[in-house]
Amino acid sequence: MSAPEPKPWIMAIAPYIPGRSTTDDGRKVAKLSSNENPLGTSPKAREAFLSAASRLERYPDASGTELRDVLADKHGLDPARIIYGNGSDEVLHLAAGAFAGPGDEVIFVKYGFAVYEIAARRVGAVPVIAPDHDYATDVDAILACVTERTKLVYIANPNNPTGTYATKEEIARLHAGLRPDILLVLDHAYAEYIEGDAEDGGMALAETAPNVLVTRTFSKMYGLAAERIGWGYASPAIIEAMHRIRLPFSITIAGTAAAIAALGDTEFVEHTRAHNAKWRAWFSQEIAQLGNAGLRAVPSQANFVLVLFEGKLTAEAAYKGLMDAGYIVRWLPGQGLPHGLRITVGTEDETRGVATALRAMVEKAG
Ligand SMILES: Cc1ncc(COP(=O)(O)O)c(C=O)c1O
């Protein structure tokens, strides 16, 4: 008997693998596999979330007016040009949904965020993978991948899983090298973690160029991963097209209330930023001290560090050893990184604990 047949491009998708929170034997351990905020959530956001419990029978405001207004005010943007979604994941999918289709090409970097390939394949587009330059985004390699069928380029900046950062000059050069009918999506999920005042100029490009979409999230710095609130900023025409295909009620009342309160809690954000900068630097330095044993930390501007294992201790052995020691990190053989572990910057205790466990494993491996 015949049965409904999924589209071949859907069956070509390798399902997204989320960061794990339990060990093989079901033990609960420190989760450093999903780049969440180790300091939790702003107390003000939690309070706002709880107060939304009195409105459970209501649909959310389908136009997200208050969230857009608060975001616009905070970042100096036009609220009409803000779109929001169930995490920035949804906004990334909306971009492909509105601007790519069967036979079109979508470019992203070799060690890129797994959702880009899924979003491209979902609409029948062809994923095109640009080579890296020592794990970092290589603008020339991306430009060399452009063909007349290219419709969209996804860049995470800082990038996940590498933590690398493309400068404002590089992003400007990339944008200048793309035809105006190609949508450049700059994914700023980790933009708040960039050292100092540096930024890649993405928002200014989204403000002026007709082909740039910037996406942001409340999941990382704002500690609201559970609530799934992301947003994007682009020209009115891009935003209008994406609105046509978004789910009408993709963000919840409680999540929206929490996000608005989190935006106002600058103390929590500053504390998170300072904590991350301190322990990211400390941890990277610890890994540098294990350089003789073949360990290397890719320079990171995010809330995680990609550690490469090029000596006797393998990434797989270190992954298992860390799990035994009580830490789940991300081993990414499926993303072309069998020799790498992506380790979220945790609390002080967690970060010190991971470094101590790695050092012990290195010594044991000889
Ligand atoms: C680069 C990048 N973009 C987007 C996201 C999606 O975040 P969210 O859907 O929680 O906003 C993530 C999550 O890990 C990410 O690493």
The ligand as an SDF file (V2000), in Angstrom:
LIG
                    3D

 16 16  0  0  0  0  0  0  0  0999 V2000
   24.8050   30.7950   16.2520 C   0  0  0  0  0  0  0  0  0  0  0  0
   23.4720   30.5410   16.8470 C   0  0  0  0  0  0  0  0  0  0  0  0
   22.4160   31.1330   16.3090 N   0  0  0  0  0  0  0  0  0  0  0  0
   21.1870   30.9480   16.7940 C   0  0  0  0  0  0  0  0  0  0  0  0
   20.9670   30.1180   17.8820 C   0  0  0  0  0  0  0  0  0  0  0  0
   19.5600   29.8820   18.2810 C   0  0  0  0  0  0  0  0  0  0  0  0
   19.2430   30.4110   19.4720 O   0  0  0  0  0  0  0  0  0  0  0  0
   17.7410   30.5960   19.9100 P   0  0  0  0  0  0  0  0  0  0  0  0
   16.8510   29.8720   18.9330 O   0  0  0  0  0  0  0  0  0  0  0  0
   17.6910   30.0140   21.2620 O   0  0  0  0  0  0  0  0  0  0  0  0
   17.5140   32.0720   19.8570 O   0  0  0  0  0  0  0  0  0  0  0  0
   22.0370   29.4810   18.4970 C   0  0  0  0  0  0  0  0  0  0  0  0
   21.8170   28.5840   19.6350 C   0  0  0  0  0  0  0  0  0  0  0  0
   22.6440   27.8950   20.1180 O   0  0  0  0  0  0  0  0  0  0  0  0
   23.3290   29.6940   17.9580 C   0  0  0  0  0  0  0  0  0  0  0  0
   24.3920   29.0770   18.4760 O   0  0  0  0  0  0  0  0  0  0  0  0
  1  2  1  0
  2  3  1  0
  2 15  2  0
  3  4  2  0
  4  5  1  0
  5  6  1  0
  5 12  2  0
  6  7  1  0
  7  8  1  0
  8  9  2  0
  8 10  1  0
  8 11  1  0
 12 13  1  0
 12 15  1  0
 13 14  2  0
 15 16  1  0
M  END
$$$$
